[in-house]
Amino acid sequence: MDTSNKNIDCIVKDPEKKDENILISAKLQDTSTDNALSKRQLKKIKKREKWLKLKPEKRLRERAKAKEKRAFARANNLDLGPSRKFLKSCTMADSSCKLNVTIDLSFDEFMISKDIAKLIKQILRCYTLNRRAIAPLQFSLTSFTGKSLDEMGKHNGYEHWDVKFCPESYLNIFSKDKIMYLTSESENIIEELNNDYVYVIGGLVDHNCQKGLCHRLAISNNVKHGRLPLDKFLQMKARKVLTVNHVFEIILKVTEGKTWQEAFLEVLPERKNAQPVSTKVMNNLDELQNQSETEEVINDNS
C-alpha cells in the first residue's frame, strides 16, 4: 500500500570502494607516508589484509558446513525452511507485507566514527533479516548521505540491495500525517501495527549521550510518535532503549504473526534480563488504561 503520493524510489550513486584497492593504495605509500601512519592504523591495514586472504577459505568451510546440514536434514526428514534461492525471489515489490519501515540517518553529527560504523552494522543486520523473510517489510534508508553513506560504501555491492536508498529526509518523502516516529520516551503505546503509517527508527548509537533526542525531534517536527509496548509484556532490569536492528526485527516478527510478547522474548538478548509479564498483571494494566481513558472522556464532557 502506497503511504504517500510522493516518490520514494530514490537512487544514490557513490564511487565503488573496493577493499582490495584500499589495501593496494596503502601498500603503494612511500616510507615517509608509512611513518605518518599510526601503529593503530597500520595494525588495521594488516588485519584487513589477513581477513581478505582468509576470506575464500572461510567461504569454502561455510559452504561445506551448509552442505552437511542439508544432507543431515534430508536423511532425518527435517524441515530446513525456505531455500536461499526461494528467499532471493521474495522481494519487497512482491511482498504481501506492505508495512513501511525507514531508518532516519540524520544523526551523523551526534556520533563518532566508531558509532557510525556500529550503526551501519546494525543496518546490515536489518537487511539480512528482511532478505530472509518470506514477506519482507518495505524497507528504506532516509537522509542517506555524509558519513553514513561513506561508511556504507565500505560494504561492496550495497547498491544492489533490495532497499530504497534516499538522500532526502523522511519528512520530504512521506506524508507528514502518516509518519510514526518510534521513541522509547513517547507516552503513546503502539498496540497494533498499521499499514497506513510509516514507522521511523532513529539511526542513532548514542550510549545515553543523546537521551530523548528522537522524541524531541518528533515533537519539534510535529509528527506522531510512539513506543513499542515493552512495559505491558516484559519486565526488564536493563535500559529499555533497543538497538536499531532489535526494533526492526521485533516489527518484522509481529508482521509474521508473532505476538508482541513472543517477538520481544525471541529478539532481546539475555543480558536485557527480559521476563514475561503474567497474564494477571497485563489484565490489571488494561483495566487501569481503560479507567484512565474513561476518566478523560468524563472530564472532557464535564
Backbone as CSV, one residue per row, in Angstrom:
resi,resn,N_x,N_y,N_z,CA_x,CA_y,CA_z,C_x,C_y,C_z
1,MET,0.835,-1.194,0.000,0.000,0.000,0.000,0.866,1.238,0.000
2,ASP,0.637,2.145,-0.920,1.458,3.344,-1.028,1.030,4.338,0.026
3,THR,1.938,4.755,0.901,1.599,5.648,2.001,1.670,7.101,1.605
4,SER,2.109,7.410,0.416,2.255,8.805,0.022,2.252,8.915,-1.480
5,ASN,1.833,10.100,-1.951,1.866,10.326,-3.393,3.220,10.851,-3.832
6,LYS,4.141,10.949,-2.889,5.493,11.400,-3.209,6.330,10.210,-3.629
7,ASN,7.378,10.487,-4.382,8.203,9.408,-4.933,9.247,8.965,-3.929
8,ILE,9.283,7.643,-3.645,10.275,7.108,-2.707,11.373,6.348,-3.425
9,ASP,11.224,6.148,-4.729,12.212,5.372,-5.479,13.458,6.206,-5.737
10,CYS,14.224,6.419,-4.668,15.421,7.253,-4.741,16.627,6.382,-5.046
11,ILE,17.561,6.924,-5.763,18.792,6.196,-6.091,19.982,7.040,-5.670
12,VAL,20.879,6.437,-4.920,22.092,7.130,-4.512,23.261,6.493,-5.220
13,LYS,24.023,7.280,-5.928,25.203,6.767,-6.623,26.444,7.200,-5.867
14,ASP,27.333,6.249,-5.641,28.560,6.546,-4.900,29.697,5.775,-5.550
15,PRO,30.877,6.346,-5.674,32.009,5.621,-6.260,32.281,4.341,-5.496
16,GLU,32.585,3.273,-6.222,32.846,1.988,-5.579,34.107,2.063,-4.734
17,LYS,34.012,1.445,-3.544,35.165,1.432,-2.646,35.532,-0.017,-2.386
18,LYS,36.455,-0.539,-3.139,36.859,-1.932,-3.031,37.906,-2.091,-1.938
19,ASP,37.726,-3.146,-1.113,38.679,-3.405,-0.031,40.081,-3.623,-0.579
20,GLU,40.142,-4.343,-1.699,41.449,-4.633,-2.274,42.153,-3.353,-2.717
21,ASN,41.408,-2.423,-3.287,42.000,-1.163,-3.739,42.549,-0.355,-2.576
22,ILE,41.812,-0.420,-1.458,42.256,0.306,-0.265,43.600,-0.242,0.202
23,LEU,43.707,-1.585,0.200,44.947,-2.204,0.652,46.100,-1.915,-0.300
24,ILE,45.818,-2.000,-1.615,46.857,-1.717,-2.610,47.339,-0.284,-2.473
25,SER,46.384,0.626,-2.259,46.735,2.036,-2.093,47.629,2.235,-0.883
26,ALA,47.292,1.493,0.194,48.091,1.610,1.413,49.503,1.073,1.190
27,LYS,49.601,-0.009,0.390,50.912,-0.616,0.150,51.797,0.262,-0.728
28,LEU,51.175,1.059,-1.587,51.933,1.880,-2.523,52.486,3.155,-1.886
29,GLN,52.093,3.391,-0.620,52.592,4.583,0.054,54.106,4.460,0.252
30,ASP,54.816,5.583,0.151,56.262,5.530,0.374,56.569,5.463,1.861
31,THR,57.844,5.364,2.163,58.250,5.176,3.552,57.828,6.331,4.433
32,SER,57.927,7.558,3.909,57.571,8.725,4.710,56.099,8.707,5.085
33,THR,55.246,8.243,4.152,53.815,8.173,4.444,53.542,7.086,5.464
34,ASP,54.248,5.954,5.322,54.080,4.874,6.289,54.422,5.346,7.692
35,ASN,55.483,6.173,7.783,55.871,6.694,9.086,54.798,7.612,9.656
36,ALA,54.022,8.258,8.754,52.973,9.165,9.209,51.777,8.402,9.766
37,LEU,51.622,7.147,9.342,50.520,6.337,9.851,50.809,5.899,11.281
38,SER,49.778,5.888,12.089,49.949,5.447,13.473,50.045,3.925,13.522
39,LYS,50.515,3.411,14.640,50.607,1.961,14.811,49.226,1.326,14.711
40,ARG,48.245,2.043,15.218,46.872,1.531,15.186,46.363,1.406,13.749
41,GLN,46.670,2.416,12.926,46.238,2.386,11.526,46.917,1.256,10.757
42,LEU,48.227,1.095,10.990,48.964,0.013,10.333,48.433,-1.355,10.755
43,LYS,48.062,-1.457,12.031,47.522,-2.706,12.554,46.193,-3.042,11.877
44,LYS,45.372,-1.999,11.661,44.077,-2.201,10.997,44.261,-2.669,9.557
45,ILE,45.240,-2.065,8.869,45.503,-2.440,7.471,45.960,-3.896,7.387
46,LYS,46.857,-4.288,8.292,47.349,-5.667,8.305,46.235,-6.654,8.652
47,LYS,45.376,-6.244,9.576,44.260,-7.097,9.976,43.299,-7.302,8.809
48,ARG,43.041,-6.205,8.076,42.141,-6.276,6.923,42.739,-7.153,5.819
49,GLU,44.050,-7.027,5.637,44.745,-7.826,4.622,44.658,-9.315,4.960
50,LYS,44.824,-9.626,6.222,44.748,-11.014,6.669,43.342,-11.563,6.463
51,TRP,42.344,-10.719,6.775,40.946,-11.136,6.626,40.618,-11.436,5.165
52,LEU,41.082,-10.571,4.255,40.823,-10.778,2.824,41.502,-12.050,2.309
53,LYS,42.663,-12.342,2.869,43.413,-13.527,2.450,42.696,-14.806,2.883
54,LEU,42.099,-14.770,4.080,41.435,-15.952,4.624,39.970,-16.068,4.203
55,LYS,39.436,-15.011,3.591,38.018,-14.977,3.235,37.584,-16.137,2.333
56,PRO,38.320,-16.443,1.239,37.907,-17.564,0.370,37.863,-18.895,1.115
57,GLU,38.862,-19.106,1.983,38.919,-20.352,2.747,37.725,-20.454,3.700
58,LYS,37.373,-19.320,4.296,36.237,-19.291,5.216,34.933,-19.598,4.478
59,ARG,34.802,-19.031,3.273,33.609,-19.284,2.462,33.462,-20.774,2.138
60,LEU,34.579,-21.411,1.805,34.554,-22.842,1.489,34.105,-23.659,2.695
61,ARG,34.604,-23.295,3.884,34.208,-24.005,5.106,32.718,-23.826,5.378
62,GLU,32.227,-22.605,5.171,30.811,-22.328,5.407,29.925,-23.120,4.454
63,ARG,30.338,-23.193,3.181,29.557,-23.944,2.196,29.549,-25.439,2.512
64,ALA,30.711,-25.952,2.943,30.798,-27.372,3.295,29.902,-27.678,4.495
65,LYS,29.897,-26.772,5.458,29.070,-26.942,6.649,27.589,-26.908,6.289
66,ALA,27.214,-25.989,5.396,25.817,-25.880,4.962,25.386,-27.134,4.208
67,LYS,26.306,-27.677,3.405,26.019,-28.896,2.639,25.776,-30.071,3.582
68,GLU,26.602,-30.176,4.626,26.435,-31.235,5.619,25.098,-31.092,6.343
69,LYS,24.741,-29.853,6.636,23.482,-29.579,7.337,22.282,-30.009,6.494
70,ARG,22.337,-29.697,5.196,21.245,-30.084,4.298,21.151,-31.605,4.163
71,ALA,22.314,-32.253,4.069,22.338,-33.717,3.943,21.758,-34.378,5.193
72,PHE,22.117,-33.854,6.361,21.601,-34.387,7.629,20.092,-34.202,7.707
73,ALA,19.619,-33.029,7.265,18.185,-32.739,7.309,17.403,-33.682,6.397
74,ARG,17.942,-33.923,5.197,17.270,-34.833,4.261,17.222,-36.260,4.817
75,ALA,18.319,-36.676,5.430,18.395,-38.037,5.969,17.441,-38.244,7.137
76,ASN,17.141,-37.163,7.865,16.287,-37.264,9.053,14.922,-36.602,8.870
77,ASN,14.584,-36.314,7.610,13.284,-35.700,7.286,13.016,-34.424,8.085
78,LEU,14.035,-33.600,8.214,13.898,-32.333,8.933,13.625,-31.197,7.955
79,ASP,12.809,-30.253,8.400,12.467,-29.103,7.559,13.479,-27.985,7.788
80,LEU,14.202,-27.621,6.752,15.186,-26.538,6.855,14.589,-25.176,6.522
81,GLY,13.302,-25.153,6.213,12.674,-23.886,5.863,12.901,-23.540,4.402
82,PRO,12.531,-22.329,4.015,12.664,-21.910,2.611,14.124,-21.925,2.160
83,SER,14.347,-22.300,0.927,15.701,-22.315,0.384,16.179,-20.894,0.121
84,ARG,17.496,-20.739,0.016,18.062,-19.415,-0.275,17.587,-18.914,-1.633
85,LYS,17.466,-19.833,-2.589,17.003,-19.457,-3.924,15.589,-18.900,-3.864
86,PHE,14.734,-19.541,-3.047,13.354,-19.070,-2.906,13.317,-17.698,-2.236
87,LEU,14.114,-17.526,-1.176,14.112,-16.263,-0.441,14.607,-15.109,-1.306
88,LYS,15.530,-15.404,-2.227,16.020,-14.356,-3.123,14.912,-13.827,-4.025
89,SER,13.917,-14.671,-4.255,12.796,-14.245,-5.099,11.754,-13.458,-4.313
90,CYS,11.895,-13.432,-2.977,10.934,-12.714,-2.121,11.366,-11.252,-1.990
91,THR,10.995,-10.444,-2.936,11.384,-9.034,-2.942,10.317,-8.165,-2.291
92,MET,10.681,-6.938,-1.973,9.720,-6.010,-1.382,8.556,-5.751,-2.324
93,ALA,8.862,-5.647,-3.610,7.816,-5.344,-4.595,6.746,-6.424,-4.637
94,ASP,7.156,-7.681,-4.428,6.215,-8.803,-4.495,5.710,-9.231,-3.122
95,SER,6.156,-8.561,-2.068,5.810,-8.966,-0.706,4.343,-8.695,-0.385
96,SER,3.752,-9.617,0.370,2.381,-9.413,0.840,2.341,-8.420,1.996
97,CYS,3.501,-8.157,2.599,3.601,-7.185,3.689,3.862,-5.798,3.110
98,LYS,2.990,-4.864,3.405,3.114,-3.504,2.872,3.458,-2.482,3.956
99,LEU,3.902,-2.976,5.107,4.266,-2.076,6.197,5.594,-1.395,5.892
100,ASN,5.613,-0.075,5.958,6.819,0.706,5.676,7.626,0.963,6.945
101,VAL,8.912,0.655,6.892,9.841,0.965,7.982,11.040,1.674,7.376
102,THR,11.365,2.843,7.903,12.533,3.571,7.410,13.457,3.905,8.570
103,ILE,14.744,3.928,8.295,15.735,4.311,9.303,16.214,5.713,8.977
104,ASP,16.056,6.610,9.936,16.431,8.013,9.786,17.921,8.166,10.073
105,LEU,18.696,8.497,9.038,20.156,8.595,9.175,20.632,10.046,9.249
106,SER,19.897,10.872,9.953,20.236,12.298,10.025,21.030,12.655,11.278
107,PHE,21.653,11.647,11.912,22.306,11.881,13.201,23.830,11.775,13.159
108,ASP,24.417,11.900,11.993,25.878,11.762,11.871,26.635,12.675,12.832
109,GLU,26.153,13.895,12.992,26.868,14.884,13.811,26.865,14.532,15.296
110,PHE,25.983,13.615,15.694,25.881,13.248,17.100,26.678,11.992,17.434
111,MET,27.375,11.430,16.440,28.097,10.178,16.667,29.551,10.275,16.220
112,ILE,30.405,9.574,16.929,31.791,9.448,16.498,31.857,8.373,15.411
113,SER,32.967,8.297,14.714,33.113,7.357,13.593,32.855,5.912,14.014
114,LYS,33.317,5.561,15.206,33.148,4.194,15.703,31.675,3.832,15.837
115,ASP,30.870,4.789,16.310,29.442,4.527,16.489,28.696,4.509,15.159
116,ILE,29.148,5.307,14.200,28.540,5.262,12.863,28.782,3.891,12.236
117,ALA,29.982,3.354,12.451,30.297,2.008,11.945,29.391,0.966,12.599
118,LYS,29.126,1.130,13.902,28.220,0.214,14.605,26.813,0.306,14.037
119,LEU,26.380,1.528,13.766,25.049,1.734,13.197,24.911,1.028,11.853
120,ILE,25.915,1.177,10.999,25.855,0.547,9.677,25.805,-0.976,9.815
121,LYS,26.516,-1.523,10.794,26.455,-2.971,11.029,25.053,-3.393,11.455
122,GLN,24.393,-2.544,12.243,23.015,-2.833,12.649,22.083,-2.807,11.443
123,ILE,22.342,-1.878,10.517,21.544,-1.801,9.293,21.790,-3.031,8.416
124,LEU,23.038,-3.496,8.378,23.354,-4.729,7.642,22.536,-5.891,8.193
125,ARG,22.419,-5.926,9.509,21.627,-6.977,10.158,20.151,-6.857,9.767
126,CYS,19.641,-5.622,9.729,18.245,-5.392,9.322,18.011,-5.911,7.911
127,TYR,18.943,-5.596,7.023,18.804,-6.037,5.629,18.811,-7.561,5.536
128,THR,19.719,-8.195,6.270,19.806,-9.653,6.260,18.495,-10.278,6.725
129,LEU,17.942,-9.743,7.813,16.675,-10.255,8.342,15.552,-10.099,7.323
130,ASN,15.498,-8.931,6.700,14.429,-8.661,5.740,14.572,-9.529,4.495
131,ARG,15.822,-9.768,4.094,16.079,-10.563,2.882,15.724,-12.026,3.107
132,ARG,15.786,-12.465,4.350,15.469,-13.862,4.662,13.990,-14.071,4.986
133,ALA,13.231,-12.991,4.986,11.804,-13.085,5.307,11.000,-13.477,4.070
134,ILE,9.985,-14.302,4.267,9.117,-14.692,3.155,8.288,-13.491,2.699
135,ALA,7.896,-12.647,3.676,7.145,-11.427,3.351,7.906,-10.229,3.926
136,PRO,8.933,-9.747,3.219,9.767,-8.657,3.746,9.014,-7.346,3.929
137,LEU,9.492,-6.555,4.895,8.958,-5.213,5.115,9.357,-4.308,3.958
138,GLN,8.643,-3.202,3.802,9.022,-2.174,2.832,10.083,-1.307,3.514
139,PHE,11.335,-1.593,3.226,12.479,-1.075,3.983,13.188,0.038,3.214
140,SER,13.430,1.161,3.901,14.146,2.274,3.264,15.084,2.948,4.256
141,LEU,16.089,3.631,3.712,17.006,4.465,4.492,16.830,5.894,4.014
142,THR,16.600,6.818,4.939,16.428,8.222,4.570,17.557,9.070,5.158
143,SER,17.770,10.245,4.582,18.924,11.101,4.928,20.219,10.313,4.753
144,PHE,20.241,9.506,3.698,21.377,8.620,3.431,22.466,9.392,2.699
145,THR,23.220,10.162,3.459,24.291,10.999,2.919,25.446,11.037,3.925
146,GLY,26.451,11.828,3.614,27.527,12.115,4.566,28.282,10.905,5.061
147,LYS,28.567,10.902,6.366,29.403,9.861,6.961,28.755,8.483,6.902
148,SER,27.430,8.448,7.043,26.732,7.155,6.964,26.894,6.537,5.583
149,LEU,26.782,7.365,4.556,26.971,6.901,3.177,28.409,6.430,2.964
150,ASP,29.364,7.193,3.494,30.777,6.817,3.362,31.055,5.474,4.032
151,GLU,30.496,5.287,5.220,30.712,4.034,5.952,30.053,2.860,5.234
152,MET,28.858,3.089,4.700,28.170,2.035,3.953,28.959,1.657,2.699
153,GLY,29.677,2.637,2.128,30.467,2.396,0.929,31.559,1.371,1.115
154,LYS,31.910,1.067,2.357,32.929,0.057,2.631,32.402,-1.361,2.402
155,HIS,31.086,-1.469,2.259,30.459,-2.779,2.058,30.093,-2.922,0.587
156,ASN,30.906,-3.657,-0.134,30.750,-3.784,-1.581,29.395,-4.358,-1.975
157,GLY,28.780,-3.737,-2.966,27.536,-4.261,-3.513,26.273,-3.806,-2.835
158,TYR,26.382,-2.931,-1.835,25.171,-2.497,-1.126,24.183,-1.813,-2.065
159,GLU,24.702,-1.221,-3.147,23.831,-0.511,-4.097,22.805,-1.445,-4.733
160,HIS,23.080,-2.741,-4.707,22.191,-3.718,-5.338,21.212,-4.341,-4.345
161,TRP,21.241,-3.887,-3.107,20.317,-4.418,-2.107,18.878,-4.095,-2.479
162,ASP,17.978,-4.912,-1.976,16.549,-4.641,-2.124,16.119,-3.703,-0.992
163,VAL,16.645,-2.489,-1.059,16.367,-1.425,-0.085,16.236,-0.122,-0.864
164,LYS,15.383,0.762,-0.408,15.249,2.065,-1.062,16.170,3.060,-0.361
165,PHE,17.193,3.528,-1.069,18.169,4.468,-0.527,17.756,5.889,-0.918
166,CYS,17.540,6.725,0.063,17.050,8.081,-0.199,17.916,9.127,0.503
167,PRO,18.519,10.043,-0.232,19.301,11.107,0.399,18.423,12.128,1.114
168,GLU,17.143,12.204,0.735,16.246,13.181,1.354,15.805,12.737,2.749
169,SER,15.334,13.702,3.536,14.768,13.415,4.850,13.433,12.700,4.688
170,TYR,13.081,11.898,5.683,11.777,11.218,5.656,10.633,12.223,5.592
171,LEU,10.863,13.437,6.102,9.832,14.480,6.087,9.508,14.932,4.672
172,ASN,10.470,14.786,3.772,10.273,15.206,2.384,9.815,14.066,1.476
173,ILE,9.709,12.872,2.035,9.353,11.702,1.227,7.941,11.207,1.542
174,PHE,7.643,11.119,2.837,6.355,10.581,3.254,5.401,11.697,3.680
175,SER,4.110,11.420,3.564,3.104,12.365,4.043,3.242,12.518,5.553
176,LYS,3.242,13.737,6.034,3.515,14.019,7.439,2.510,13.348,8.374
177,ASP,1.254,13.288,7.939,0.222,12.703,8.798,0.291,11.179,8.840
178,LYS,1.193,10.578,8.034,1.342,9.126,8.013,2.623,8.663,8.704
179,ILE,3.358,9.589,9.305,4.643,9.256,9.937,4.440,8.912,11.409
180,MET,5.048,7.813,11.854,5.045,7.417,13.261,6.500,7.195,13.686
181,TYR,7.039,8.136,14.457,8.437,8.048,14.892,8.511,7.200,16.155
182,LEU,9.330,6.166,16.132,9.467,5.266,17.271,10.504,5.803,18.247
183,THR,10.085,6.016,19.484,10.994,6.525,20.506,10.556,6.018,21.874
184,SER,11.497,5.549,22.666,11.178,4.948,23.966,10.651,5.966,24.967
185,GLU,10.859,7.260,24.694,10.382,8.298,25.617,8.930,8.706,25.360
186,SER,8.354,8.221,24.285,6.980,8.606,23.948,5.995,8.054,24.968
187,GLU,4.957,8.828,25.248,3.897,8.381,26.152,2.842,7.553,25.418
188,ASN,2.947,7.496,24.087,1.965,6.777,23.272,2.425,5.341,23.026
189,ILE,1.634,4.384,23.488,1.986,2.969,23.332,1.353,2.418,22.059
190,ILE,2.156,1.789,21.229,1.670,1.194,19.983,1.143,-0.210,20.279
191,GLU,-0.157,-0.382,20.131,-0.786,-1.681,20.392,-0.785,-2.559,19.146
192,GLU,-1.017,-1.938,17.986,-1.068,-2.675,16.726,-0.315,-1.908,15.651
193,LEU,0.285,-2.641,14.726,0.958,-2.013,13.593,-0.070,-1.710,12.510
194,ASN,0.084,-0.564,11.878,-0.890,-0.087,10.898,-0.198,0.164,9.562
195,ASN,-0.678,-0.480,8.519,-0.077,-0.317,7.193,-0.176,1.104,6.656
196,ASP,-1.057,1.900,7.243,-1.214,3.282,6.773,-0.052,4.167,7.211
197,TYR,0.705,3.707,8.226,1.791,4.516,8.764,3.158,4.077,8.243
198,VAL,4.073,5.028,8.273,5.487,4.744,8.027,6.178,4.795,9.383
199,TYR,6.768,3.703,9.815,7.418,3.647,11.121,8.889,4.038,10.969
200,VAL,9.259,5.102,11.672,10.608,5.661,11.558,11.444,5.236,12.763
201,ILE,12.587,4.623,12.496,13.542,4.242,13.544,14.707,5.219,13.491
202,GLY,15.024,5.829,14.604,16.139,6.767,14.649,17.469,6.048,14.521
203,GLY,18.262,6.403,13.514,19.563,5.771,13.296,20.614,6.406,14.183
204,LEU,20.600,6.009,15.453,21.465,6.660,16.434,22.047,5.639,17.402
205,VAL,23.367,5.656,17.553,24.060,4.878,18.584,24.682,5.912,19.512
206,ASP,24.074,6.108,20.687,24.479,7.276,21.490,25.013,6.953,22.878
207,HIS,24.837,5.719,23.363,25.336,5.351,24.696,24.839,6.337,25.762
208,ASN,23.577,6.717,25.677,22.930,7.628,26.638,23.370,9.080,26.513
209,CYS,24.234,9.397,25.542,24.712,10.780,25.406,23.630,11.711,24.872
210,GLN,22.722,11.171,24.059,21.677,11.990,23.435,20.297,11.454,23.821
211,LYS,20.108,11.206,25.094,18.852,10.635,25.576,17.669,11.546,25.245
212,GLY,16.640,10.961,24.635,15.428,11.714,24.317,15.501,12.543,23.055
213,LEU,16.596,12.448,22.303,16.771,13.285,21.111,15.702,12.994,20.056
214,CYS,15.453,11.717,19.769,14.455,11.359,18.747,13.064,11.850,19.145
215,HIS,12.762,11.756,20.430,11.461,12.219,20.929,11.315,13.724,20.743
216,ARG,12.364,14.453,21.079,12.320,15.922,20.935,12.185,16.326,19.468
217,LEU,12.900,15.622,18.594,12.830,15.942,17.168,11.445,15.642,16.595
218,ALA,10.848,14.545,17.040,9.498,14.201,16.571,8.502,15.284,16.965
219,ILE,8.643,15.784,18.193,7.751,16.847,18.666,7.992,18.136,17.892
220,SER,9.262,18.502,17.716,9.576,19.751,17.007,9.163,19.693,15.538
221,ASN,9.186,18.489,14.948,8.765,18.327,13.551,7.264,18.094,13.414
222,ASN,6.596,18.049,14.578,5.136,17.903,14.604,4.666,16.630,13.897
223,VAL,5.339,15.517,14.204,4.917,14.222,13.660,4.512,13.303,14.812
224,LYS,3.699,12.328,14.511,3.254,11.376,15.526,4.449,10.580,16.035
225,HIS,4.374,10.185,17.290,5.436,9.360,17.867,4.813,8.309,18.779
226,GLY,5.513,7.213,18.962,5.010,6.137,19.808,6.135,5.207,20.212
227,ARG,5.831,4.324,21.156,6.832,3.350,21.605,6.234,1.950,21.594
228,LEU,7.104,0.981,21.442,6.661,-0.406,21.459,6.194,-0.772,22.871
229,PRO,5.217,-1.686,23.003,4.625,-1.987,24.323,5.482,-2.901,25.192
230,LEU,6.716,-2.515,25.413,7.625,-3.328,26.229,7.109,-3.508,27.649
231,ASP,6.689,-2.401,28.283,6.260,-2.440,29.683,5.067,-3.366,29.894
232,LYS,4.221,-3.453,28.884,3.000,-4.253,29.018,3.289,-5.746,29.010
233,PHE,4.332,-6.150,28.300,4.578,-7.578,28.120,5.848,-8.097,28.778
234,LEU,6.757,-7.197,29.159,8.037,-7.634,29.718,8.411,-6.850,30.962
235,GLN,9.134,-7.543,31.827,9.790,-6.883,32.949,11.277,-6.876,32.640
236,MET,11.867,-5.673,32.635,13.276,-5.560,32.270,14.029,-4.744,33.311
237,LYS,15.182,-5.287,33.708,16.024,-4.564,34.655,16.961,-3.609,33.923
238,ALA,17.292,-3.959,32.696,18.199,-3.123,31.905,17.442,-1.959,31.284
239,ARG,18.181,-1.028,30.684,17.592,0.114,29.994,16.728,-0.364,28.831
240,LYS,15.599,0.296,28.619,14.614,-0.170,27.645,14.797,0.428,26.256
241,VAL,15.936,1.067,26.011,16.233,1.565,24.669,16.863,0.427,23.871
242,LEU,16.279,0.127,22.727,16.723,-1.005,21.920,17.587,-0.544,20.754
243,THR,18.396,-1.445,20.235,19.207,-1.129,19.058,18.305,-1.060,17.826
244,VAL,18.825,-0.468,16.771,18.066,-0.326,15.525,17.616,-1.689,15.005
245,ASN,18.531,-2.659,14.980,18.175,-3.975,14.440,17.194,-4.729,15.322
246,HIS,17.233,-4.494,16.646,16.262,-5.135,17.533,14.854,-4.618,17.248
247,VAL,14.709,-3.306,17.108,13.399,-2.720,16.802,12.890,-3.259,15.468
248,PHE,13.770,-3.273,14.479,13.400,-3.756,13.142,12.941,-5.210,13.202
249,GLU,13.697,-6.048,13.907,13.374,-7.476,13.960,12.071,-7.729,14.706
250,ILE,11.829,-6.975,15.772,10.573,-7.118,16.520,9.382,-6.806,15.620
251,ILE,9.472,-5.700,14.886,8.390,-5.325,13.972,8.194,-6.405,12.907
252,LEU,9.295,-6.907,12.361,9.221,-7.945,11.330,8.515,-9.189,11.855
253,LYS,8.865,-9.610,13.071,8.262,-10.816,13.646,6.768,-10.629,13.909
254,VAL,6.377,-9.428,14.327,4.952,-9.161,14.568,4.175,-9.224,13.254
255,THR,4.769,-8.709,12.179,4.092,-8.793,10.875,4.005,-10.240,10.384
256,GLU,4.880,-11.096,10.911,4.862,-12.514,10.528,3.886,-13.332,11.368
257,GLY,3.200,-12.670,12.314,2.174,-13.359,13.094,2.509,-13.605,14.546
258,LYS,3.705,-13.214,14.988,4.059,-13.360,16.395,3.310,-12.322,17.233
259,THR,3.063,-12.663,18.506,2.526,-11.662,19.426,3.665,-10.740,19.841
260,TRP,3.317,-9.595,20.426,4.365,-8.684,20.896,5.278,-9.398,21.890
261,GLN,4.683,-10.119,22.826,5.482,-10.784,23.852,6.412,-11.829,23.245
262,GLU,5.900,-12.612,22.312,6.735,-13.621,21.647,7.892,-12.964,20.897
263,ALA,7.592,-11.872,20.211,8.631,-11.166,19.448,9.702,-10.604,20.374
264,PHE,9.281,-9.996,21.482,10.241,-9.426,22.430,11.162,-10.503,22.991
265,LEU,10.582,-11.614,23.416,11.370,-12.670,24.048,12.321,-13.347,23.063
266,GLU,11.925,-13.434,21.797,12.782,-14.056,20.790,13.938,-13.151,20.372
267,VAL,13.694,-11.851,20.385,14.674,-10.909,19.829,15.653,-10.375,20.866
268,LEU,15.145,-10.015,22.033,16.001,-9.331,23.006,17.044,-10.274,23.587
269,PRO,18.285,-9.802,23.699,19.370,-10.643,24.225,19.193,-10.931,25.704
270,GLU,19.825,-11.997,26.163,19.692,-12.421,27.557,20.172,-11.361,28.541
271,ARG,21.130,-10.542,28.098,21.675,-9.541,29.023,20.645,-8.482,29.411
272,LYS,19.561,-8.402,28.642,18.485,-7.469,28.986,17.640,-8.003,30.146
273,ASN,17.828,-9.308,30.480,17.072,-9.937,31.565,15.570,-9.743,31.405
274,ALA,15.080,-9.921,30.186,13.656,-9.729,29.914,12.855,-10.922,30.424
275,GLN,11.846,-10.650,31.256,10.966,-11.678,31.787,9.529,-11.354,31.396
276,PRO,8.754,-12.364,30.962,7.374,-12.090,30.561,6.515,-11.636,31.728
277,VAL,5.648,-10.674,31.472,4.694,-10.210,32.472,3.546,-11.207,32.513
278,SER,3.071,-11.545,33.710,1.991,-12.521,33.837,0.693,-11.985,33.244
279,THR,-0.209,-12.901,32.893,-1.499,-12.521,32.313,-2.290,-11.652,33.279
280,LYS,-2.196,-11.952,34.572,-2.922,-11.177,35.580,-2.461,-9.730,35.595
281,VAL,-1.147,-9.536,35.524,-0.598,-8.179,35.517,-1.029,-7.440,34.259
282,MET,-1.008,-8.129,33.105,-1.418,-7.499,31.847,-2.877,-7.069,31.901
283,ASN,-3.734,-7.923,32.510,-5.150,-7.577,32.632,-5.342,-6.361,33.527
284,ASN,-4.547,-6.289,34.607,-4.629,-5.132,35.502,-4.209,-3.855,34.786
285,LEU,-3.165,-3.952,33.949,-2.711,-2.791,33.184,-3.782,-2.331,32.208
286,ASP,-4.468,-3.295,31.577,-5.551,-2.953,30.647,-6.690,-2.253,31.373
287,GLU,-7.027,-2.754,32.587,-8.103,-2.144,33.370,-7.755,-0.714,33.763
288,LEU,-6.494,-0.502,34.172,-6.054,0.844,34.544,-6.103,1.788,33.353
289,GLN,-5.688,1.280,32.178,-5.709,2.102,30.972,-7.141,2.459,30.586
290,ASN,-8.058,1.477,30.657,-9.460,1.734,30.323,-10.084,2.725,31.294
291,GLN,-9.721,2.590,32.586,-10.232,3.507,33.596,-9.751,4.926,33.338
292,SER,-8.465,5.043,32.968,-7.890,6.361,32.677,-8.573,6.998,31.479
293,GLU,-8.830,6.190,30.425,-9.489,6.713,29.227,-10.919,7.150,29.534
294,THR,-11.619,6.391,30.411,-12.991,6.743,30.794,-13.020,8.064,31.548
295,GLU,-12.053,8.238,32.467,-11.973,9.481,33.238,-11.706,10.675,32.337
296,GLU,-10.873,10.476,31.301,-10.580,11.564,30.362,-11.831,11.981,29.603
297,VAL,-12.652,10.985,29.192,-13.891,11.285,28.467,-14.856,12.047,29.356
298,ILE,-14.966,11.616,30.635,-15.864,12.282,31.586,-15.428,13.723,31.808
299,ASN,-14.120,13.924,31.969,-13.595,15.276,32.192,-13.825,16.169,30.984
300,ASP,-13.696,15.586,29.786,-13.908,16.365,28.564,-15.360,16.799,28.410
301,ASN,-16.279,15.940,28.901,-17.704,16.232,28.751,-18.267,17.074,29.888
302,SER,-17.495,17.219,30.964,-17.996,17.977,32.123,-17.754,19.471,31.958
